[in-house]
Amino acid sequence: MSNKLKGLILVVLGASLWGVMGIFVRELSAIGYSSFDTSFIRCLCAGVVFFILKAVQNPSILKINLKGLIISCLYGMVAYGLSFTSYSISVQRIPIAVATVLMFMSPIWVALLGQIIFKEKLRKDKVITIFICILGGAMVSNLVGAKGESLDLLGIFAGTFNGFGVALQILVPRYFSDRYQRDTMLLYGFLGAAVGLAFFTDFAVIGASFTQGNIHLNMFNIFVVGVLCTMVANVAVVKSTLYIDSTTTSILSALEVVVGAVVGILVFHEHMMVLQGIGACIVVAGALGPTLLDIAREKKTAST
């Protein structure tokens, strides 16, 4: 299996898990979880389970100096804690469609920061692909439907920062990869984010979910949101940068909005307009097309 194909599989896995997360987040919201509560439980579960897994599989991952621990915790608090919170603020103050599109500005942030930090040349085809995916994302999110709704500065800033936070989730572990392993940064990043979010969390609500109502269903939803849709998804996306460049990773992560739209139709019986369907096709073609073509070219070159 080629490196690009490995990277593609990892990003598609992560984006798909992000896309289906809405099913289980809605279940937690229905029993009283706030956005802060959900964000906290996501980071805590991801950090604790990842810690246990690495303690068994590869204990050396747990070793880190004080400076690295501080960097990793700050990374988690900003890239995960503040990013999750920013999205919650943005969807409360501006139309969800606008908030979603602002989140998917992350490939632009990745491309710009990649030029500044890693001295990467931004190819013309990547620029075109980024804007194709943003256009498709705007169509899937029904941005036109937001016309006439109020937009305030705090909501726009929060949505923009959320997109920037998504970019940081990908870039920061890569920047420090020569000093700290990606898994180590992710592990302490999750736990650092949980510590930061703890100050805004209603532990009474979380405690009640383990003692009242359908406890087994609540625990299942928490497991899926925290372990599958956060730990597995974010680890997969970050590790994809071992095989493909950061800009390609961020572009492919745009598939989340398509998966989320499909989930809305199949699970929540939401209706998709023709324009949204076209947008979904644009995102899939724009995100997957260039990478699949590169893989096909590599196979053809290797066979000749």
C-alpha positions as CSV (number, residue, x, y, z in Angstrom):
1,M,0.0,0.0,0.0
2,S,1.4,3.4,-1.0
3,N,2.0,6.1,1.6
4,K,-0.6,8.4,-0.1
5,L,-3.2,5.7,0.1
6,K,-2.5,5.1,3.8
7,G,-2.8,8.9,4.4
8,L,-6.1,9.0,2.4
9,I,-7.6,6.1,4.4
10,L,-6.7,7.7,7.7
11,V,-8.2,11.1,6.8
12,V,-11.4,9.5,5.4
13,L,-11.7,7.4,8.5
14,G,-11.3,10.5,10.8
15,A,-13.6,12.7,8.7
16,S,-16.3,10.0,8.6
17,L,-16.2,9.6,12.4
18,W,-16.5,13.4,12.8
19,G,-19.4,13.4,10.4
20,V,-21.4,10.7,12.3
21,M,-20.7,12.3,15.7
22,G,-23.8,14.5,15.5
23,I,-26.0,11.4,16.1
24,F,-24.5,10.8,19.5
25,V,-24.0,14.4,20.5
26,R,-27.7,15.0,20.0
27,E,-28.4,12.1,22.3
28,L,-26.2,13.6,25.0
29,S,-27.9,17.0,24.5
30,A,-31.2,15.4,25.0
31,I,-30.2,14.3,28.6
32,G,-29.0,17.8,29.5
33,Y,-25.4,17.9,28.3
34,S,-24.3,21.5,27.4
35,S,-21.7,22.1,24.7
36,F,-19.0,22.4,27.4
37,D,-20.1,19.2,29.0
38,T,-19.9,17.3,25.7
39,S,-16.5,18.9,24.9
40,F,-15.1,18.0,28.3
41,I,-16.3,14.3,28.1
42,R,-14.9,14.0,24.6
43,C,-11.4,15.1,25.7
44,L,-11.4,13.3,29.0
45,C,-12.5,9.9,27.5
46,A,-10.1,10.3,24.6
47,G,-7.2,11.2,26.9
48,V,-7.9,8.4,29.5
49,V,-8.5,5.6,27.0
50,F,-5.4,6.7,24.9
51,F,-3.3,6.8,28.0
52,I,-4.4,3.2,28.9
53,L,-3.8,1.9,25.4
54,K,-0.3,3.4,25.2
55,A,0.6,2.3,28.7
56,V,0.0,-1.3,27.6
57,Q,1.2,-1.1,24.0
58,N,4.1,1.4,24.2
59,P,4.9,2.9,27.6
60,S,7.7,5.1,26.2
61,I,5.0,7.3,24.6
62,L,4.0,8.4,28.1
63,K,7.5,9.9,28.8
64,I,7.8,13.6,28.3
65,N,9.8,16.4,29.9
66,L,8.1,19.3,31.7
67,K,8.5,21.7,28.8
68,G,6.9,19.1,26.4
69,L,4.1,18.5,28.9
70,I,3.3,22.2,29.1
71,I,3.4,22.6,25.3
72,S,1.2,19.6,24.8
73,C,-1.4,20.8,27.4
74,L,-1.5,24.2,25.9
75,Y,-1.9,22.6,22.4
76,G,-4.9,20.7,23.7
77,M,-6.4,23.7,25.5
78,V,-6.2,25.9,22.4
79,A,-6.6,23.4,19.5
80,Y,-9.3,21.3,21.1
81,G,-10.7,23.1,24.2
82,L,-11.0,26.6,22.7
83,S,-11.8,25.2,19.2
84,F,-14.7,23.1,20.5
85,T,-16.0,26.0,22.5
86,S,-15.6,28.5,19.7
87,Y,-17.8,26.3,17.5
88,S,-20.5,26.2,20.2
89,I,-20.4,30.0,20.5
90,S,-20.5,30.5,16.7
91,V,-23.6,28.2,16.1
92,Q,-25.4,30.1,18.9
93,R,-24.8,33.5,17.5
94,I,-24.6,33.1,13.7
95,P,-26.4,30.7,11.3
96,I,-25.1,27.1,11.5
97,A,-24.4,27.2,7.7
98,V,-22.1,30.2,8.1
99,A,-20.4,28.6,11.1
100,T,-19.8,25.4,9.2
101,V,-18.2,27.2,6.2
102,L,-16.0,29.2,8.5
103,M,-14.8,26.0,10.1
104,F,-13.9,24.6,6.6
105,M,-11.7,27.6,6.0
106,S,-9.1,25.5,7.8
107,P,-7.3,24.4,4.6
108,I,-6.5,28.0,3.9
109,W,-5.0,28.4,7.4
110,V,-3.0,25.2,6.9
111,A,-1.8,26.3,3.5
112,L,-0.7,29.7,4.8
113,L,0.9,28.5,7.9
114,G,2.6,25.7,5.9
115,Q,4.2,28.3,3.8
116,I,5.4,30.3,6.8
117,I,6.5,27.5,9.1
118,F,7.5,24.7,6.8
119,K,8.4,26.7,3.7
120,E,6.1,24.7,1.6
121,K,5.3,25.8,-1.9
122,L,1.6,26.2,-2.4
123,R,0.8,24.7,-5.8
124,K,-1.8,26.2,-8.0
125,D,-3.8,22.9,-8.1
126,K,-4.0,22.9,-4.3
127,V,-5.4,26.5,-4.3
128,I,-8.0,25.5,-6.8
129,T,-8.9,22.4,-4.8
130,I,-9.3,24.4,-1.6
131,F,-11.7,26.8,-3.1
132,I,-13.7,24.0,-4.8
133,C,-14.1,22.3,-1.4
134,I,-15.1,25.5,0.3
135,L,-17.7,26.2,-2.5
136,G,-19.0,22.7,-2.1
137,G,-19.1,23.0,1.6
138,A,-21.1,26.3,1.4
139,M,-23.6,24.6,-0.9
140,V,-24.0,21.5,1.3
141,S,-24.4,23.8,4.4
142,N,-27.1,25.8,2.5
143,L,-25.3,29.0,3.0
144,V,-27.8,30.7,0.8
145,G,-30.5,29.8,3.3
146,A,-28.7,32.0,5.9
147,K,-29.6,35.1,4.0
148,G,-31.3,37.7,6.1
149,E,-30.3,36.1,9.4
150,S,-28.2,38.1,11.9
151,L,-24.5,38.0,11.9
152,D,-22.5,39.4,14.8
153,L,-18.8,40.0,15.2
154,L,-18.3,37.6,18.2
155,G,-20.0,34.8,16.3
156,I,-18.0,35.4,13.1
157,F,-14.7,35.6,15.2
158,A,-15.6,32.4,17.1
159,G,-16.4,30.5,13.8
160,T,-13.1,31.8,12.2
161,F,-11.1,30.8,15.3
162,N,-12.7,27.3,15.2
163,G,-11.4,26.9,11.6
164,F,-8.0,28.1,12.8
165,G,-8.1,25.6,15.7
166,V,-8.8,22.7,13.3
167,A,-5.7,23.8,11.4
168,L,-3.7,23.8,14.7
169,Q,-4.8,20.3,15.5
170,I,-3.0,19.2,12.3
171,L,0.0,21.5,12.3
172,V,1.2,21.7,15.9
173,P,2.1,17.9,16.3
174,R,3.9,18.1,12.9
175,Y,5.9,21.2,14.0
176,F,7.1,19.5,17.2
177,S,7.5,16.0,15.6
178,D,11.3,16.2,15.8
179,R,11.1,16.7,19.6
180,Y,7.9,14.9,20.7
181,Q,6.0,12.0,19.2
182,R,2.6,12.8,17.7
183,D,0.9,10.2,20.0
184,T,2.5,11.9,23.1
185,M,1.3,15.3,22.1
186,L,-2.2,14.0,21.4
187,L,-2.4,12.1,24.7
188,Y,-1.4,15.1,26.9
189,G,-3.3,17.4,24.6
190,F,-6.5,15.6,25.2
191,L,-5.9,15.6,29.0
192,G,-4.9,19.3,29.0
193,A,-8.0,20.3,27.1
194,A,-10.1,18.3,29.6
195,V,-8.5,20.2,32.5
196,G,-9.2,23.5,30.8
197,L,-12.8,22.6,30.0
198,A,-13.4,21.3,33.6
199,F,-13.9,24.9,34.8
200,F,-17.0,25.3,32.5
201,T,-18.5,21.8,33.0
202,D,-21.6,20.8,35.0
203,F,-20.4,17.7,36.7
204,A,-23.9,17.1,38.2
205,V,-25.3,16.6,34.8
206,I,-22.5,14.2,33.8
207,G,-22.8,12.3,37.1
208,A,-26.5,11.9,36.6
209,S,-26.0,10.4,33.2
210,F,-24.2,7.5,34.9
211,T,-26.8,6.9,37.5
212,Q,-30.2,7.9,36.0
213,G,-32.2,7.1,32.9
214,N,-31.0,4.7,30.3
215,I,-27.5,4.3,31.8
216,H,-26.2,1.8,29.2
217,L,-27.3,4.0,26.3
218,N,-25.7,7.0,27.9
219,M,-22.4,5.2,28.4
220,F,-22.5,3.9,24.8
221,N,-23.1,7.5,23.5
222,I,-20.2,8.8,25.7
223,F,-17.9,6.0,24.5
224,V,-18.7,6.7,20.8
225,V,-18.3,10.5,21.1
226,G,-15.2,10.3,23.3
227,V,-13.3,7.3,22.0
228,L,-14.4,6.7,18.4
229,C,-15.3,10.2,17.2
230,T,-12.6,12.0,19.2
231,M,-9.6,9.8,20.0
232,V,-9.7,7.5,17.0
233,A,-10.7,10.3,14.6
234,N,-8.2,12.9,15.7
235,V,-5.3,10.4,16.0
236,A,-6.1,9.1,12.4
237,V,-6.2,12.7,11.0
238,V,-2.9,13.8,12.8
239,K,-1.1,10.5,11.8
240,S,-2.1,11.0,8.2
241,T,0.4,13.8,8.0
242,L,3.1,11.1,8.2
243,Y,2.1,10.0,4.7
244,I,0.6,13.1,3.0
245,D,1.1,16.8,3.3
246,S,-0.9,18.9,5.8
247,T,-2.8,20.8,3.2
248,T,-4.0,17.6,1.6
249,T,-5.1,16.4,5.0
250,S,-7.1,19.5,5.7
251,I,-8.7,19.4,2.3
252,L,-9.7,15.7,2.7
253,S,-11.2,16.5,6.2
254,A,-13.8,18.5,4.4
255,L,-15.5,15.2,3.7
256,E,-16.9,15.5,7.3
257,V,-19.6,17.9,6.1
258,V,-20.7,15.4,3.4
259,V,-20.9,12.5,5.9
260,G,-22.8,14.8,8.3
261,A,-25.3,15.7,5.6
262,V,-25.8,12.0,4.7
263,V,-26.3,11.2,8.4
264,G,-28.9,14.0,8.6
265,I,-30.9,12.4,5.7
266,L,-30.6,8.8,6.8
267,V,-30.9,9.2,10.6
268,F,-32.8,12.4,11.2
269,H,-34.9,12.4,8.0
270,E,-33.7,15.8,7.0
271,H,-34.3,17.0,3.5
272,M,-31.5,17.8,1.1
273,M,-32.1,20.3,-1.7
274,V,-30.7,19.7,-5.2
275,L,-28.1,22.4,-4.7
276,Q,-26.9,20.7,-1.5
277,G,-26.6,17.4,-3.3
278,I,-24.5,19.1,-6.0
279,G,-22.4,20.6,-3.3
280,A,-21.8,17.2,-1.7
281,C,-20.6,15.8,-5.0
282,I,-18.3,18.8,-5.5
283,V,-16.7,18.3,-2.0
284,V,-16.2,14.5,-2.7
285,A,-14.7,15.1,-6.1
286,G,-12.6,18.1,-5.0
287,A,-11.3,16.3,-1.9
288,L,-10.7,12.8,-3.2
289,G,-10.1,13.4,-6.9
290,P,-6.5,14.9,-6.8
291,T,-5.2,12.4,-4.3
292,L,-6.7,9.4,-6.1
293,L,-5.2,10.7,-9.4
294,D,-1.8,11.0,-7.7
295,I,-2.1,7.4,-6.4
296,A,-3.1,6.2,-9.9
297,R,-0.1,8.0,-11.5
298,E,2.3,6.5,-8.9
299,K,1.0,3.0,-9.6
300,K,1.3,3.6,-13.4
301,T,4.9,4.9,-13.0
302,A,5.8,1.9,-10.7
303,S,4.5,-0.6,-13.2
304,T,6.4,0.9,-16.2
